[in-house]
Amino acid sequence: MNNLIGSSPRHPGLWQDEAKLSKGVSRMPSHTQGVQELQTLTPELARLSQQGQWIVLISPPNIGYKQMLAQAGVRMDRILLVHAKDEIETLWAMEKALTSGTSSAVICWAPMLDSRDNRRLELVAKSATALGVVIESGSDHIAAQLPSVADVHVNQGSLFSAFH
């Protein structure tokens, strides 16, 4: 049972793709409607857009994101824009985009999430084929308890997935 095939252990649970293990959902509190957070993500989004999968933007505010992404070298033909009518539809769209297998990145703009929505995203992150980012608007005392943009580690090749 302890035999190795090449340098790989024989137990199938250990064969999982490392990129898949690093996928998930990050929350980024914002007081700039996501401008600073999106600027932080643009180099990775540019790289991911070259892979041919979708970069999904859900309910982005009018912050000049098109110009920001284009200037960073993001392929604009790989951007999928979703306009949701409310927070429930926004989170549903994010869930579907994260688990579809066709996106390389999913970014949504939402108000501060409650514990129920946080739990929902934790469960979705387990089956996500992409790493998603929720840019949250909210109060200072709550945002201070959450990880900042500088604390969020952007993993090469695993930030997002595509969605059709």
Buried (B, 14 or more C-beta within 10 A) or exposed (E): EEEEEEEEEEEEEEEEEEEEEBBBBBBBBBEEBBBBBBBBBBEBBBBBBEBEBBBBBBBBEEBEBBEBBBEBEBBEEBBBEBEBEEBEBBBBBBBBBBBBEBBBBBBBBBEBBEEEBBEBBEEBBEEBBBBBBBBBBBEEEEBEEBEEBEEBEBBEEBBBBBBE
